[in-house]
Amino acid sequence: ISVKDYLFTPPVDLSSYSGKTITLKFAYTMRKYRTYDKFSAHYRVAPDSAWVKLVDLKPPSLTTWLWDTTQVNLPDKALTKTAQVGFYYDNSNQFAWGAAVDDVELFLNTTSTKVMENPLTVRVFPNPSQGSFNIELPSGMSGKVDIVMYNLKGQIILEKTIDKNSGTLVEKIDVSTRAKGIYQLVIRVNNAEWKQKLTIQ
């Protein structure tokens, strides 16, 4: 069965926010079978216009239906009177897993910290893990990188700062002495922020 379609919002008037930062925040889950499952967030300026991709979404887990929350800023050209946000899924006409989205929010972001232009350029693997995992920081990201890990109570269980040059860097993290469960990883660099949930099994 071929599954290839958009799930999208009604038109939203965002024209009064031109020049400001409007952030799209949502929860999603997906699993990827081989390379078949494709899931991405998009916008269009009007119901009769073409969709423009904001970001490709990667599965929070390869082995289970784990939910994650992410956010991305809309470009200024998306802030029209009839803007729409959509989520596109394509199973490549193969036997694939699927995807879901929930808790979709559009809000005026007045904080000084911005989401990284592509919030999924940082790669964390394996996830889930036994508490030992790697953080791959891409080339082009340089400067002081703050790595902070929180438990579900909001308590900091790991805090680390590294200096990164322009090349790709893989930083090894070991929190295997911590209790099993879900944690939040936050990476900050150059006044930008990236977040991902981590599972220790």
VOBA-1610 file (N, C-alpha, C; in pm, whole numbers, padded with zeros to 5 digits, always signed):
BEGIN
Ile+00085-00119+00000Ile+00000+00000+00000Ile+00089+00123+00000Ser+00063+00213-00093Ser+00140+00337-00098Ser+00078+00440-00005Val+00156+00489+00090Val+00112+00595+00180Val+00202+00715+00156Lys+00143+00821+00108Lys+00221+00939+00070Lys+00129+01060+00076Asp+00136+01137+00185Asp+00041+01247+00199Asp+00086+01343+00309Tyr+00018+01459+00312Tyr+00043+01562+00413Tyr-00068+01563+00517Leu-00030+01584+00642Leu-00122+01621+00749Leu-00094+01768+00776Phe-00198+01855+00768Phe-00167+01997+00776Phe-00272+02074+00855Thr-00232+02192+00899Thr-00318+02279+00977Thr-00411+02358+00885Pro-00518+02415+00940Pro-00594+02514+00863Pro-00506+02637+00840Pro-00544+02725+00747Pro-00467+02848+00728Pro-00462+02931+00856Val-00345+02986+00883Val-00323+03066+01004Val-00268+03202+00962Asp-00323+03309+01016Asp-00277+03444+00984Asp-00155+03478+01069Leu-00038+03474+01008Leu+00087+03506+01077Leu+00149+03637+01025Ser+00071+03710+00944Ser+00128+03828+00877Ser+00169+03938+00975Ser+00105+03945+01090Ser+00139+04051+01185Ser+00270+04025+01259Tyr+00327+03906+01239Tyr+00451+03869+01309Tyr+00574+03881+01219Ser+00560+03944+01104Ser+00674+03959+01012Ser+00790+04027+01084Gly+00910+03972+01068Gly+01028+04026+01134Gly+01051+03972+01273Lys+00957+03891+01323Lys+00971+03830+01456Lys+00997+03680+01441Thr+01029+03615+01550Thr+01060+03473+01547Thr+00938+03391+01587Ile+00880+03320+01490Ile+00769+03229+01518Ile+00825+03087+01514Thr+00802+03015+01622Thr+00858+02881+01638Thr+00749+02775+01626Leu+00776+02672+01551Leu+00690+02554+01542Leu+00746+02448+01635Lys+00664+02406+01730Lys+00704+02303+01827Lys+00605+02188+01818Phe+00655+02065+01821Phe+00566+01950+01810Phe+00631+01825+01866Ala+00547+01732+01903Ala+00592+01599+01944Ala+00573+01504+01826Tyr+00665+01410+01810Tyr+00651+01314+01701Tyr+00714+01180+01739Thr+00670+01078+01670Thr+00732+00947+01682Thr+00736+00884+01544Met+00835+00804+01519Met+00845+00730+01394Met+00945+00617+01413Arg+00933+00518+01328Arg+01034+00414+01318Arg+01070+00401+01171Lys+01192+00368+01145Lys+01239+00365+01007Lys+01279+00222+00971Tyr+01213+00167+00870Tyr+01249+00036+00819Tyr+01336+00055+00696Arg+01462+00013+00707Arg+01562+00039+00602Arg+01563+00188+00571Thr+01540+00225+00447Thr+01533+00368+00413Thr+01393+00408+00369Tyr+01294+00324+00399Tyr+01161+00343+00341Tyr+01083+00458+00404Asp+01082+00466+00538Asp+01001+00567+00605Asp+01066+00705+00590Lys+00988+00800+00540Lys+01035+00938+00527Lys+00931+01030+00592Phe+00977+01114+00682Phe+00887+01201+00759Phe+00953+01338+00770Ser+00877+01444+00743Ser+00936+01578+00742Ser+00831+01684+00775Ala+00878+01799+00822Ala+00792+01913+00852Ala+00805+02016+00741His+00693+02079+00705His+00689+02173+00592His+00603+02293+00628Tyr+00607+02393+00541Tyr+00512+02504+00547Tyr+00475+02544+00404Arg+00364+02615+00391Arg+00333+02679+00264Arg+00264+02812+00293Val+00280+02907+00204Val+00233+03043+00230Val+00083+03058+00206Ala+00023+02963+00133Ala-00120+02966+00105Ala-00164+02825+00066Pro-00294+02793+00082Pro-00342+02658+00050Pro-00317+02614-00094Asp-00303+02708-00187Asp-00283+02671-00327Asp-00136+02682-00370Ser-00046+02702-00274Ser+00097+02715-00307Ser+00172+02585-00277Ala+00296+02580-00318Ala+00377+02459-00300Ala+00430+02450-00156Trp+00447+02326-00111Trp+00504+02303+00021Trp+00655+02327+00017Val+00707+02383+00126Val+00851+02407+00141Val+00898+02330+00265Lys+01001+02249+00248Lys+01048+02166+00360Lys+01121+02249+00464Leu+01087+02227+00590Leu+01157+02288+00702Leu+01268+02198+00754Val+01236+02071+00774Val+01334+01979+00832Val+01292+01835+00808Asp+01390+01749+00781Asp+01367+01604+00778Asp+01373+01553+00921Leu+01282+01463+00955Leu+01276+01410+01091Leu+01337+01270+01095Lys+01416+01247+01198Lys+01480+01117+01217Lys+01413+01045+01334Pro+01410+00913+01331Pro+01342+00840+01439Pro+01411+00860+01573Pro+01335+00893+01678Pro+01394+00903+01811Pro+01454+00770+01859Ser+01401+00659+01806Ser+01451+00527+01840Ser+01434+00436+01719Leu+01528+00345+01699Leu+01518+00249+01589Leu+01449+00120+01630Thr+01423+00104+01760Thr+01371-00023+01809Thr+01234-00016+01874Thr+01188+00106+01907Thr+01061+00117+01976Thr+00993+00248+01937Trp+00865+00260+01972Trp+00790+00382+01941Trp+00815+00484+02051Leu+00925+00554+02042Leu+00963+00655+02139Leu+00924+00793+02088Trp+00854+00870+02171Trp+00815+01006+02134Trp+00926+01105+02168Asp+00941+01206+02085Asp+01035+01313+02112Asp+00968+01446+02076Thr+01019+01554+02131Thr+00968+01688+02101Thr+01079+01769+02038Thr+01047+01839+01931Thr+01146+01923+01865Thr+01080+02053+01824Gln+01161+02149+01783Gln+01106+02275+01737Gln+01198+02336+01633Val+01139+02418+01548Val+01213+02483+01440Val+01149+02619+01414Asn+01230+02718+01385Asn+01178+02852+01358Asn+01130+02862+01214Leu+01017+02928+01193Leu+00967+02950+01058Leu+01044+03065+00994Pro+01077+03056+00866Pro+01140+03168+00797Pro+01040+03283+00783Asp+01092+03404+00767Asp+01005+03522+00760Asp+00907+03513+00643Lys+00948+03450+00533Lys+00859+03441+00416Lys+00740+03349+00441Ala+00744+03272+00550Ala+00630+03186+00583Ala+00522+03261+00659Leu+00551+03382+00704Leu+00458+03455+00790Leu+00360+03536+00705Thr+00263+03465+00648Thr+00162+03525+00560Thr+00024+03519+00626Lys-00075+03571+00558Lys-00212+03569+00611Lys-00276+03432+00604Thr-00225+03346+00517Thr-00286+03213+00497Thr-00181+03103+00508Ala-00090+03117+00604Ala+00017+03018+00620Ala-00037+02885+00672Gln+00026+02778+00630Gln-00008+02645+00681Gln+00120+02569+00715Val+00110+02487+00817Val+00218+02396+00855Val+00172+02254+00825Gly+00261+02174+00769Gly+00225+02037+00734Gly+00334+01938+00769Phe+00294+01813+00781Phe+00387+01703+00807Phe+00368+01598+00698Tyr+00476+01564+00632Tyr+00469+01476+00515Tyr+00527+01339+00548Tyr+00452+01235+00517Tyr+00500+01097+00536Tyr+00495+01023+00403Asp+00599+00941+00379Asp+00608+00863+00256Asp+00670+00728+00293Asn+00598+00619+00261Asn+00651+00486+00293Asn+00727+00424+00175Ser+00754+00504+00073Ser+00830+00459-00045Ser+00765+00340-00114Asn+00634+00325-00094Asn+00558+00215-00154Asn+00613+00079-00111Gln+00655+00072+00015Gln+00712-00050+00070Gln+00644-00082+00203Phe+00678-00198+00258Phe+00632-00231+00392Phe+00715-00149+00491Ala+00656-00047+00551Ala+00729+00043+00638Ala+00654+00057+00771Trp+00712+00132+00862Trp+00657+00139+00997Trp+00548+00245+01010Gly+00581+00371+00980Gly+00483+00477+00997Gly+00536+00588+01087Ala+00450+00686+01114Ala+00488+00801+01196Ala+00363+00867+01251Ala+00382+00951+01352Ala+00269+01024+01412Ala+00321+01156+01466Val+00229+01252+01477Val+00264+01384+01531Val+00154+01428+01627Asp+00191+01506+01729Asp+00095+01549+01830Asp+00144+01680+01892Asp+00055+01745+01966Asp+00090+01866+02043Asp+00159+01971+01957Val+00100+02004+01844Val+00159+02103+01753Val+00132+02244+01806Glu+00237+02324+01817Glu+00224+02461+01867Glu+00296+02557+01773Leu+00238+02674+01755Leu+00306+02787+01692Leu+00308+02899+01795Phe+00427+02952+01825Phe+00431+03056+01927Phe+00539+03159+01894Leu+00518+03280+01948Leu+00615+03387+01933Leu+00730+03360+02029Asn+00849+03341+01974Asn+00965+03307+02055Asn+01036+03435+02096Thr+01024+03469+02223Thr+01084+03593+02273Thr+01211+03568+02352Thr+01258+03443+02357Thr+01379+03413+02432Thr+01501+03449+02350Ser+01613+03463+02419Ser+01738+03500+02351Ser+01804+03381+02285Thr+01763+03261+02325Thr+01822+03141+02268Thr+01740+03095+02149Lys+01804+03072+02038Lys+01734+03026+01919Lys+01761+02878+01898Val+01671+02812+01827Val+01692+02673+01791Val+01792+02668+01677Met+01880+02567+01678Met+01975+02556+01569Met+01902+02549+01436Glu+01961+02609+01335Glu+01896+02621+01205Glu+01844+02487+01155Asn+01924+02384+01171Asn+01876+02248+01147Asn+01891+02172+01278Pro+01781+02155+01356Pro+01794+02097+01489Pro+01836+01951+01489Leu+01845+01890+01371Leu+01878+01748+01367Leu+02017+01722+01308Thr+02103+01824+01306Thr+02238+01802+01254Thr+02326+01732+01356Val+02294+01745+01485Val+02367+01674+01588Val+02315+01531+01592Arg+02407+01434+01599Arg+02366+01293+01600Arg+02410+01228+01730Val+02319+01156+01795Val+02348+01085+01919Val+02324+00937+01895Phe+02424+00855+01926Phe+02412+00711+01902Phe+02500+00633+02000Pro+02460+00512+02039Pro+02326+00455+02017Pro+02225+00519+02112Asn+02101+00514+02075Asn+01993+00563+02159Asn+01868+00483+02126Pro+01820+00398+02215Pro+01859+00378+02354Pro+02000+00317+02369Ser+02054+00330+02492Ser+02187+00275+02521Ser+02189+00222+02663Gln+02304+00167+02701Gln+02324+00121+02838Gln+02378+00234+02925Gly+02386+00353+02866Gly+02439+00468+02940Gly+02567+00521+02881Ser+02621+00450+02783Ser+02741+00495+02713Ser+02702+00525+02568Phe+02722+00651+02526Phe+02680+00690+02392Phe+02775+00795+02336Asn+02757+00824+02207Asn+02842+00921+02138Asn+02758+01039+02089Ile+02816+01158+02094Ile+02754+01278+02037Ile+02840+01321+01920Glu+02782+01320+01800Glu+02854+01363+01680Glu+02816+01507+01648Leu+02915+01596+01662Leu+02895+01738+01632Leu+02945+01764+01491Pro+02863+01821+01405Pro+02897+01831+01263Pro+03003+01936+01234Ser+03064+01925+01118Ser+03158+02027+01072Ser+03081+02156+01049Gly+03146+02267+01065Gly+03079+02396+01053Gly+03031+02449+01186Met+03018+02362+01287Met+02982+02406+01421Met+03112+02422+01499Ser+03141+02541+01546Ser+03266+02564+01616Ser+03244+02658+01734Gly+03339+02655+01827Gly+03330+02739+01946Gly+03311+02654+02070Lys+03272+02718+02179Lys+03248+02647+02304Lys+03112+02577+02297Val+03113+02448+02325Val+02991+02367+02321Val+02959+02321+02462Asp+02842+02358+02511Asp+02797+02315+02644Asp+02706+02194+02629Ile+02739+02086+02699Ile+02660+01963+02698Ile+02603+01944+02837Val+02470+01940+02846Val+02402+01925+02975Val+02299+01814+02963Met+02292+01730+03064Met+02195+01620+03065Met+02111+01630+03191Tyr+01979+01622+03175Tyr+01886+01636+03287Tyr+01807+01506+03306Asn+01767+01482+03431Asn+01672+01374+03455Asn+01531+01431+03444Leu+01429+01347+03464Leu+01291+01392+03445Leu+01246+01492+03550Lys+01323+01505+03659Lys+01291+01605+03761Lys+01355+01740+03731Gly+01430+01746+03620Gly+01496+01870+03583Gly+01629+01890+03651Gln+01680+01786+03718Gln+01809+01796+03785Gln+01922+01765+03686Ile+02031+01839+03695Ile+02146+01817+03608Ile+02225+01696+03657Ile+02243+01599+03567Ile+02323+01481+03604Ile+02457+01479+03532Leu+02472+01566+03431Leu+02598+01576+03358Leu+02610+01716+03302Glu+02728+01774+03317Glu+02754+01907+03262Glu+02898+01909+03213Lys+02913+01946+03087Lys+03045+01940+03025Lys+03057+02049+02919Thr+03174+02113+02913Thr+03201+02214+02810Thr+03325+02173+02731Ile+03313+02176+02599Ile+03427+02141+02515Ile+03450+02252+02413Asp+03573+02265+02368Asp+03607+02359+02261Asp+03614+02281+02131Lys+03537+02324+02032Lys+03530+02251+01906Lys+03578+02338+01791Asn+03658+02279+01703Asn+03699+02349+01581Asn+03596+02322+01471Ser+03628+02354+01347Ser+03529+02345+01238Ser+03508+02204+01186Gly+03588+02106+01228Gly+03572+01969+01178Gly+03466+01892+01255Thr+03435+01772+01207Thr+03340+01684+01277Thr+03407+01628+01402Leu+03332+01625+01512Leu+03384+01576+01639Leu+03286+01476+01698Val+03338+01364+01747Val+03256+01267+01819Val+03300+01266+01964Glu+03209+01306+02052Glu+03237+01313+02196Glu+03170+01194+02265Lys+03250+01118+02341Lys+03197+01000+02411Lys+03146+01042+02549Ile+03027+00995+02583Ile+02964+01025+02712Ile+02932+00893+02782Asp+02963+00886+02911Asp+02934+00765+02988Asp+02859+00802+03116Val+02732+00767+03122Val+02650+00787+03242Val+02588+00652+03281Ser+02664+00546+03260Ser+02612+00411+03283Ser+02582+00382+03430Thr+02632+00467+03520Thr+02602+00447+03663Thr+02466+00506+03701Arg+02405+00577+03609Arg+02275+00638+03637Arg+02162+00536+03622Ala+02049+00567+03684Ala+01934+00476+03680Ala+01878+00467+03538Lys+01817+00353+03509Lys+01752+00337+03380Lys+01634+00433+03370Gly+01608+00481+03248Gly+01497+00572+03229Gly+01523+00670+03117Ile+01441+00775+03111Ile+01450+00875+03004Ile+01514+01002+03059Tyr+01605+01057+02981Tyr+01677+01179+03018Tyr+01668+01279+02903Gln+01698+01405+02933Gln+01698+01510+02832Gln+01840+01559+02811Leu+01886+01554+02687Leu+02018+01605+02651Leu+02001+01741+02584Val+02076+01840+02632Val+02071+01975+02576Val+02213+02016+02536Ile+02228+02061+02413Ile+02356+02108+02362Ile+02340+02253+02321Arg+02426+02340+02372Arg+02420+02484+02341Arg+02553+02527+02280Val+02543+02601+02171Val+02662+02656+02106Val+02621+02783+02031Asn+02700+02888+02048Asn+02677+03015+01977Asn+02533+03065+01992Asn+02482+03062+02113Asn+02347+03112+02142Asn+02238+03033+02072Ala+02269+02910+02035Ala+02171+02819+01976Ala+02160+02696+02064Glu+02049+02626+02050Glu+02020+02514+02139Glu+01964+02395+02064Trp+02004+02275+02105Trp+01958+02150+02044Trp+01920+02056+02158Lys+01806+01986+02144Lys+01759+01897+02252Lys+01722+01760+02196Gln+01741+01658+02279Gln+01694+01524+02243Gln+01675+01442+02369Lys+01573+01358+02366Lys+01551+01266+02477Lys+01641+01144+02459Leu+01698+01097+02569Leu+01783+00979+02569Leu+01722+00873+02659Thr+01735+00748+02620Thr+01684+00638+02700Thr+01799+00550+02745Ile+01811+00530+02877Ile+01909+00437+02932Ile+01834+00310+02969Gln+01877+00200+02913Gln+01808+00071+02937Gln+01883-00012+03041
//
